[in-house]
């Protein structure tokens, strides 16, 4: 019986034809993307779901998707898919991470020209018969400083185009190495330096907790007078209310936005300002980009449904169907070890060393390394996946080293992840026990035994009496239940570590109180 795929958003005819040519039954029903009830009603009949951005794949949809094996997103952003819910159902989620990079970069450059020469405003005036030649005094871009926030795949293309326009290009990106910056011809700077120097600021970073409102009211106040700001990345990177105030005061000369905090943007603080250019999320909207990502997702989904081959999956590495059962628990372990280190790291990562000991060393360690790097980078780069993680790490000059060796300790299999940053070195080890659950067994040389949990607190402290009682009382007073409590220390009275599983997220005010406890050096919330 041929697999069945439902296309619930607009996809090109050529993509539909690829499914048919490969022997996949395909239903093209683009109107379903906006009708979640109807989609939920029929999704149980399909093995694959091909989408763009209109379809929202919620837990409710997935609950009804009893046959679903794969979701293919034509494009990079998968924020319209509930990834944890899909993973829990065993549904592979694929995207097309590089299909529209050039198109998005070109749109940012087009917006920069539109701002510099007030093209939309001048067009409207001229077509109204006004001929206001003296009103529209623009600025040259040559020799101006272009500040790029986020210099990954798209940011690097923008940088290349900016250099071609004879602009001075500076970039802020914690994951951009000095060597990579030199290669692409940009000057790597800190954010405050970029704000102070840039004539034009363009954003090319995903929306994460670390990047949300990266251009806040405080940041905008640090920019030079007359700056122009472009956002073709994600809504939420800029405080739109604060930007409107800066535009009204004349501090910011102009803004060009393709993305907004709420979309579709039927109203927005930026609308109506004479020096603002807006487009309706057109970053990836060219014939070439739409065709590229549509064809790519059709090929990937067909390969998986017909042959079991996985590529560009955001929740599983590219491995064969035969390898999956043995690798799956170790993939989960590697990803969680990486996530543990990534959530605790707030400085430039230079080197990642991953050591595989024992039986795990005989498995497909490239897939495990990809999972570990994806986990490591994801806290800062939301769109990273196990396929794109190695190339993203390479782009940013992060050296990844792998070592395999025979078992030397108490475990049949052991994975140790060590990262070196510009400030410190951190190592964490884990294993998989007979129950198939990944566990942390060593942090910075201190032995612990802890399962990963959705909400955890990581604490480093001096090994002094009274800490556990004070900590437990503090959480109890706040109504927070402790599920598990794992402890370790290097020696009596020395450095100690606690990994605490709690029921639900830790409020910020409680975390502050934990940090203020006597002998506590550091307290960080973790989510897995």
Number of C-alpha atoms within 10 A of each C-alpha: 5 11 18 19 29 23 25 22 22 20 23 15 12 13 20 20 15 19 23 14 11 13 14 22 18 21 15 16 14 19 15 20 20 14 14 15 11 13 22 18 12 14 21 16 16 20 23 29 25 26 28 25 17 16 23 19 23 16 16 12 22 21 15 16 24 14 16 23 21 25 25 27 29 30 25 21 18 23 12 15 20 16 19 12 17 24 14 9 16 14 22 24 26 27 28 25 22 15 23 23 20 19 21 26 25 17 20 26 19 13 25 24 17 19 25 19 16 22 16 15 16 19 12 11 16 13 9 9 9 10 12 10 10 6 10 14 10 13 12 10 19 13 13 18 20 26 31 29 26 23 28 20 19 23 25 23 19 26 25 17 16 22 18 11 13 13 19 21 25 24 27 22 21 19 24 25 20 14 14 19 21 11 9 15 16 24 15 24 20 13 19 12 16 26 23 17 18 25 23 27 24 27 24 25 27 22 19 18 13 13 18 17 18 21 25 18 17 12 17 22 17 17 23 17 16 15 22 25 26 26 25 25 25 21 21 21 25 25 20 20 14 19 23 20 15 18 22 15 10 14 18 23 20 26 27 24 23 21 23 25 14 11 12 10 13 8 11 14 14 22 14 11 13 13 20 23 23 19 15 14 19 14 22 22 15 14 10 14 21 20 19 19 26 28 23 20 28 25 17 20 31 24 16 18 19 13 11 14 15 23 24 22 23 26 20 25 26 18 16 14 12 9 11 15 10 12 19 15 17 26 24 20 28 31 22 25 30 29 24 23 22 22 19 16 20 14 14 18 26 20 18 24 16 26 19 24 22 17 15 24 18 13 14 15 21 14 20 25 28 26 30 29 32 32 29 30 24 20 23 22 23 18 22 25 26 27 24 20 24 21 15 21 26 15 19 23 19 24 15 16 13 13 13 16 14 15 16 11 10 7 16 15 21 26 27 22 26 21 23 19 16 10 11 11 14 16 19 22 25 26 25 22 13 6 7 13 14 22 20 25 22 18 20 13 14 18 19 20 16 20 17 20 17 12 17 24 20 17 19 19 20 17 19 15 10 10 16 13 9 14 17 16 13 17 18 12 11 13 10 18 14 15 12 14 16 16 16 20 20 14 10 10 11 11 17 22 23 19 25 22 25 20 15 13 15 18 11 10 9 15 16 12 13 22 18 13 16 14 17 19 15 14 21 17 20 21 17 14
